[in-house]
C-alpha cells in the first residue's frame, strides 16, 4: 500500500510538472526551464511541490515582486524600507494605487483580482500576479520571474501562504 501511494505521488508530481511546463509555454514563457540560472535546490526550497515553477524572465536586482505585481520592471518597490508591512499597511498602500481587497484567497475569481500578498497578516513578505488557469506569476526577490501552479505554492519561509487578493 505504501509503495502504491509513493508511486502515485511520483506520477502526480510528474503530471503537475508537465502541466506547468506546457501551461507556462502556452501563457508566454519562451521555454519552461531555459533561462533559469538559480540552482534548482534553491528554487525547490521555496515551493511546496518541487519543480512547481517555470521561467518567465531572467534573474535581476532591478525590480522585485511588488514592482512586478504593479507592472514596474525598472525599479525596486518596497515602501516600508527594510521592514515587512502588515496587511493593513499593504491595503493602505495598494488602495493609494487604485486597488481594493479581497475575497478569500481560495476563491479563483481571476476576472476581478490581480495581486496576491503572501506571509501573515502581521508580516507580508511577497507578492504575485494572478494568472489564468489557477497560476501565479512572481518575481522571486533578486531571482528569476517565475510561474507556479496554484495561488498557494510557497513554503512557510521565505514567503508563506497567500494572505489577501487585490483588484484594480
C-alpha positions in Angstrom: 0.0 0.0 0.0 2.8 2.4 0.9 4.7 1.6 -2.3 1.5 2.2 -4.3 1.0 5.6 -2.6 4.6 6.7 -3.2 4.2 5.6 -6.8 1.0 7.6 -7.2 2.7 10.7 -5.6 5.5 10.4 -8.1 3.0 10.2 -11.0 1.1 13.2 -9.6 4.3 15.2 -9.3 5.2 14.4 -12.9 1.7 15.4 -14.1 1.9 18.7 -12.2 5.3 19.5 -13.5 4.4 18.6 -17.1 1.2 20.6 -16.8 3.1 23.6 -15.5 5.7 23.4 -18.3 3.0 23.2 -21.0 0.9 25.9 -19.5 3.8 28.2 -19.0 4.9 27.8 -22.6 1.3 28.5 -23.7 1.0 31.5 -21.5 4.1 33.3 -22.6 7.2 31.6 -21.2 9.6 31.0 -24.0 10.6 27.7 -22.5 9.7 26.4 -19.1 13.1 25.8 -17.7 15.6 27.5 -20.1 16.7 30.8 -18.6 16.8 29.6 -15.0 20.2 30.2 -13.6 19.3 29.8 -9.9 20.1 26.2 -8.6 17.0 24.0 -8.5 17.8 23.2 -4.9 17.3 26.9 -4.0 14.1 27.2 -6.0 12.7 23.9 -4.6 13.4 25.2 -1.1 10.8 28.0 -1.7 7.9 25.9 -3.2 5.9 23.2 -1.5 6.0 21.0 -4.6 9.4 20.6 -6.1 9.6 21.8 -9.6 6.5 24.0 -9.3 7.9 26.9 -11.3 8.6 27.8 -14.9 10.8 30.5 -16.3 9.2 33.8 -17.3 12.1 36.2 -17.0 15.8 36.4 -16.1 17.1 37.0 -12.6 17.7 40.7 -11.9 18.0 43.0 -9.0 16.5 45.8 -11.0 12.9 45.1 -9.7 11.2 43.0 -7.1 7.9 41.1 -6.5 5.8 44.2 -5.6 7.2 46.2 -8.5 6.4 43.3 -10.9 2.9 42.9 -9.4 2.3 46.6 -10.2 3.7 46.3 -13.7 7.0 48.0 -13.0 10.1 46.3 -14.5 12.5 49.2 -13.9 12.7 49.8 -10.1 12.7 48.1 -6.7 9.4 49.0 -4.9 9.2 48.3 -1.2 7.8 51.5 0.5 8.3 50.1 4.0 12.1 50.3 4.0 13.8 47.3 5.5 10.6 46.1 7.3 7.9 43.8 6.1 4.5 45.5 6.2 1.3 44.4 7.9 -1.7 43.5 5.7 -3.3 46.8 6.8 -0.2 48.7 5.6 -0.3 46.8 2.3 -4.1 47.5 2.0 -3.4 51.3 2.5 -0.5 51.4 0.0 -2.4 49.4 -2.7 -5.6 51.4 -2.1 -3.5 54.5 -2.9 -2.6 52.8 -6.2 -6.3 52.1 -7.0 -6.6 48.6 -5.7 -9.2 47.1 -3.3 -9.0 44.0 -1.2 -10.1 40.8 -1.3 -12.2 37.8 -1.4 -11.0 34.7 0.4 -7.6 33.7 -1.0 -9.1 30.3 -2.1 -11.7 31.9 -4.4 -10.4 31.5 -8.0 -12.1 34.7 -9.4 -9.3 35.7 -11.8 -11.5 38.1 -13.7 -11.6 40.6 -10.8 -8.4 40.0 -8.9 -4.8 40.7 -10.0 -2.4 40.6 -7.0 -1.9 38.2 -4.1 0.1 39.1 -0.9 1.9 36.4 1.0 3.2 35.9 4.5 1.0 36.6 7.5 -1.3 39.4 8.5 1.4 40.9 10.6 4.3 40.4 8.1 3.7 40.4 4.3 6.8 39.0 2.6 5.9 38.6 -1.1 3.5 39.5 -3.9 2.5 37.7 -7.1 0.2 38.4 -10.1 -2.8 36.2 -10.6 -2.6 34.4 -14.0 -5.3 32.5 -15.8 -5.9 28.8 -15.1 -5.1 28.9 -11.4 -1.4 30.0 -12.0 0.5 32.8 -10.2 3.4 34.7 -11.6 6.0 36.4 -9.4 9.5 37.9 -9.3 11.3 36.0 -6.6 13.4 38.7 -4.9 16.6 39.0 -7.0 16.0 35.6 -8.6 14.0 34.9 -11.8 10.5 35.8 -12.6 8.6 32.5 -12.4 5.2 31.0 -12.8 3.8 28.5 -10.3 0.7 26.4 -10.4 -1.8 27.5 -7.7 -2.1 30.5 -5.6 -0.5 28.8 -2.6 2.8 27.5 -4.0 5.2 28.6 -1.2 6.6 27.0 1.9 6.2 28.9 5.2 9.6 30.5 4.6 10.7 32.7 3.0 7.2 33.7 1.5 4.5 31.7 3.3 0.8 31.3 2.4 -1.4 33.7 0.5 -3.0 36.3 2.7 -5.1 38.6 0.5 -6.1 39.3 -3.1 -6.3 42.7 -4.6 -8.4 44.0 -7.6 -7.7 47.1 -9.6 
